[in-house]
Amino acid sequence: MLTIGDLDSQIQIQKGEATRDDMGGYVLTFSELKNEYAKVEWKDGGSEENENRVTGINYIEFTIRDEGNSDISANKFRVGFPINNSVTHVNKTQYYTVEGIRLWGGRKKWRTLICSINSNELDTYIG
């Protein structure tokens, strides 16, 4: 049973929007939507081959309160998670793509953001 006290890590939810760049192409830019407290659960990782290149994938789930978060959907949002579990810092934060959402615990109770990051997107922070 999850309690409000289990939400002990601060995350930042960002919304992506396709904008046109100087060359006429589209690029996905993200803006801050809100900060939330979440329960963080690391899940199994794996690897996949794409264009004769093997990349590792790490999965992580962020569980937040569902209240006021009904606009969050997969593939248009990402989660910034600080390595030091405090305020989001540009040089310390990894960004995880929201791939799916699970609602559970009854009406407007909990929303789990199922996220991933591949090894090409990981930054190493040595602090």
C-alpha positions as CSV (number, residue, x, y, z in Angstrom):
1,M,0.0,0.0,0.0
2,L,1.5,3.3,-1.1
3,T,1.2,6.3,1.2
4,I,1.8,10.0,0.7
5,G,5.1,9.6,2.7
6,D,6.5,7.3,0.0
7,L,6.6,10.3,-2.5
8,D,10.0,11.4,-1.3
9,S,11.8,12.4,-4.5
10,Q,11.3,15.6,-6.4
11,I,10.9,15.4,-10.2
12,Q,10.2,17.9,-12.9
13,I,7.6,17.0,-15.6
14,Q,8.2,18.7,-18.9
15,K,6.0,18.9,-22.0
16,G,7.4,18.6,-25.5
17,E,6.3,20.6,-28.4
18,A,7.4,20.4,-32.1
19,T,8.8,23.8,-33.2
20,R,10.2,24.7,-36.6
21,D,14.0,25.4,-36.7
22,D,16.0,27.8,-38.9
23,M,16.3,25.1,-41.6
24,G,12.6,24.5,-41.9
25,G,12.7,21.1,-40.0
26,Y,10.9,20.3,-36.8
27,V,12.7,19.9,-33.5
28,L,11.1,18.8,-30.2
29,T,11.6,21.4,-27.5
30,F,10.6,20.9,-23.8
31,S,9.2,23.4,-21.3
32,E,8.6,22.9,-17.6
33,L,5.1,21.9,-16.8
34,K,5.3,21.3,-13.0
35,N,7.3,19.9,-10.2
36,E,5.9,16.9,-8.2
37,Y,7.0,14.6,-5.5
38,A,7.3,11.0,-6.6
39,K,8.1,7.5,-5.5
40,V,11.0,6.3,-7.7
41,E,11.4,2.7,-8.7
42,W,14.2,1.5,-10.9
43,K,13.2,-1.4,-13.1
44,D,15.1,-3.9,-15.3
45,G,17.1,-2.6,-18.2
46,G,17.9,-4.3,-21.4
47,S,19.5,-3.7,-24.8
48,E,18.3,-3.4,-28.3
49,E,20.0,-3.4,-31.7
50,N,19.1,-0.5,-34.1
51,E,21.0,0.2,-37.3
52,N,23.7,-2.3,-36.4
53,R,24.3,-0.6,-33.1
54,V,23.5,-2.0,-29.7
55,T,22.3,0.4,-27.0
56,G,21.3,-0.2,-23.4
57,I,17.9,0.9,-22.1
58,N,17.1,1.7,-18.5
59,Y,13.6,1.7,-17.2
60,I,12.3,3.7,-14.3
61,E,8.8,4.3,-12.9
62,F,7.7,7.6,-11.1
63,T,4.5,7.3,-9.1
64,I,2.8,10.6,-8.4
65,R,-0.6,11.7,-7.1
66,D,-3.2,11.7,-9.9
67,E,-4.8,14.9,-8.7
68,G,-4.4,17.5,-11.4
69,N,-2.2,15.4,-13.6
70,S,-4.7,14.1,-16.2
71,D,-3.0,16.1,-19.0
72,I,0.2,14.0,-18.9
73,S,0.4,11.5,-21.7
74,A,3.0,9.2,-23.2
75,N,5.5,10.3,-25.9
76,K,4.9,14.1,-25.4
77,F,6.3,14.4,-21.9
78,R,9.5,13.7,-20.2
79,V,10.6,13.5,-16.5
80,G,13.7,15.3,-15.2
81,F,15.0,13.4,-12.2
82,P,17.9,14.9,-10.2
83,I,20.7,12.5,-9.2
84,N,20.9,14.2,-5.8
85,N,17.2,14.1,-5.1
86,S,16.9,17.8,-4.6
87,V,16.3,20.8,-6.8
88,T,16.6,20.1,-10.5
89,H,20.1,21.2,-11.8
90,V,21.0,21.5,-15.4
91,N,24.3,19.6,-15.0
92,K,23.0,16.9,-12.6
93,T,19.6,15.9,-14.1
94,Q,18.8,13.0,-16.5
95,Y,15.7,13.2,-18.7
96,Y,13.5,10.1,-19.0
97,T,10.9,9.7,-21.8
98,V,7.4,8.9,-20.7
99,E,6.4,5.7,-22.6
100,G,3.3,4.7,-20.7
101,I,1.0,5.6,-17.8
102,R,-0.7,3.4,-15.3
103,L,-3.6,4.6,-13.2
104,W,-4.3,2.7,-10.0
105,G,-5.5,2.8,-6.4
106,G,-9.0,4.0,-7.2
107,R,-10.4,7.2,-8.5
108,K,-7.9,10.0,-8.7
109,K,-5.4,8.2,-6.5
110,W,-2.1,7.4,-8.1
111,R,-0.5,7.8,-11.6
112,T,2.7,5.9,-12.5
113,L,4.8,7.3,-15.3
114,I,6.6,4.4,-17.0
115,C,9.8,5.9,-18.4
116,S,13.0,4.9,-20.2
117,I,16.3,6.3,-21.2
118,N,18.8,4.8,-23.5
119,S,22.5,4.6,-22.9
120,N,23.2,7.2,-25.6
121,E,21.2,9.8,-23.6
122,L,22.8,9.1,-20.2
123,D,25.2,11.7,-18.9
124,T,27.7,10.8,-16.2
125,Y,27.9,13.2,-13.3
126,I,30.9,13.0,-11.1
127,G,30.4,15.3,-8.2
